[in-house]
Amino acid sequence: MSDSTSNRFDEFQKPAVANIVKDFREKPNGRFLLVIPTGGGKTRTAVKSVMALFENGVLNPETDKVLWVAHRRYLLKQAQEDGFDEVTSTVNYRGKIIFAMVGNLAKSVMDSEPNLRLIVVDEAHHSKEGNVTYRPILQNASVGILGL
């Protein structure tokens, strides 16, 4: 990414990240959406937001976990490779972010991970009412949810 492109993205990503941190600080179990047009950097902004939640103490870097769910494997791969592997942070996120396909795998993580504090739902518009695969995620009142 060229410097001018990077600067352009940072212009809207910084306030978006700051707002997400503020929202989850005020309501840790809140349901919030990150809405950016296709190709606008939603994944990168969400990754920066997760890191900022750890860096600002909203999430405890020693204990808390984040579940990143998607309905397609390439979306999980994109978050891992194009997001977390490229964003620098003062917090070592290894082992703190769990990537899982929506459905039984995500439910299994939710049932077995006592330190789960946040769920990021990639392509959240697929979680619309009536989609039973997302129901356990959306009904989990003990965690915050960030929909992309």
Backbone hydrogen bonds, N-H to C=O, Kabsch-Sander energy under -0.5 kcal/mol:
donor,donor_aa,acceptor,acceptor_aa,energy
6,S,2,S,-2.9
7,N,3,D,-2.6
8,R,4,S,-1.9
9,F,5,T,-2.4
10,D,6,S,-2.5
11,E,7,N,-1.6
12,F,8,R,-0.8
12,F,9,F,-0.9
13,Q,9,F,-2.5
14,K,10,D,-2.1
16,A,12,F,-1.5
17,V,13,Q,-3.1
18,A,14,K,-2.5
19,N,15,P,-2.3
20,I,16,A,-2.2
21,V,17,V,-2.6
22,K,18,A,-2.3
23,D,19,N,-2.8
24,F,20,I,-2.5
25,R,21,V,-2.1
26,E,22,K,-2.2
27,K,23,D,-2.3
30,G,27,K,-2.3
32,F,30,G,-0.6
32,F,145,I,-2.8
34,L,147,G,-3.0
35,V,33,L,-0.6
36,I,34,L,-0.6
40,G,37,P,-2.4
45,T,41,G,-2.6
46,A,42,K,-2.9
47,V,43,T,-2.7
48,K,44,R,-2.5
49,S,45,T,-2.0
50,V,46,A,-2.6
51,M,47,V,-2.4
52,A,48,K,-2.3
53,L,49,S,-2.3
54,F,50,V,-1.7
55,E,51,M,-3.0
56,N,52,A,-2.3
57,G,54,F,-1.5
58,V,53,L,-1.4
59,L,53,L,-2.4
63,T,60,N,-0.7
64,D,60,N,-2.1
65,K,115,N,-2.5
66,V,96,K,-3.1
67,L,118,L,-2.7
68,W,66,V,-0.6
68,W,98,I,-3.2
69,V,67,L,-0.6
69,V,120,V,-3.0
70,A,100,A,-1.2
75,L,72,R,-0.8
76,L,72,R,-1.2
77,K,73,R,-2.6
78,Q,74,Y,-2.4
79,A,75,L,-2.1
80,Q,76,L,-2.2
81,E,77,K,-3.2
82,D,78,Q,-1.8
83,G,78,Q,-0.7
84,F,79,A,-2.6
85,D,80,Q,-2.1
86,E,83,G,-1.4
87,V,83,G,-1.5
88,T,86,E,-0.5
93,Y,91,V,-0.9
96,K,93,Y,-3.0
97,I,93,Y,-0.9
98,I,66,V,-3.3
98,I,96,K,-0.5
99,F,97,I,-0.5
100,A,68,W,-2.4
102,V,70,A,-2.5
103,G,133,T,-0.6
106,A,101,M,-1.2
107,K,103,G,-2.5
108,S,104,N,-2.5
109,V,105,L,-2.1
110,M,106,A,-2.4
111,D,107,K,-2.3
112,S,108,S,-1.6
113,E,109,V,-1.7
116,L,113,E,-1.3
117,R,65,K,-2.5
118,L,65,K,-1.1
119,I,144,G,-2.4
120,V,67,L,-2.9
121,V,119,I,-0.6
121,V,146,L,-2.4
122,D,69,V,-2.8
122,D,120,V,-0.8
124,A,121,V,-0.7
126,H,123,E,-2.3
127,S,124,A,-2.3
128,K,125,H,-0.9
131,N,128,K,-2.1
132,V,130,G,-1.2
134,Y,131,N,-1.4
135,R,131,N,-0.6
137,I,134,Y,-0.7
138,L,134,Y,-2.4
139,Q,135,R,-2.2
140,N,137,I,-1.1
141,A,139,Q,-1.3
143,V,140,N,-1.0
144,G,117,R,-2.6
145,I,30,G,-2.8
146,L,119,I,-2.6
147,G,32,F,-3.1
147,G,145,I,-0.6
148,L,121,V,-2.7
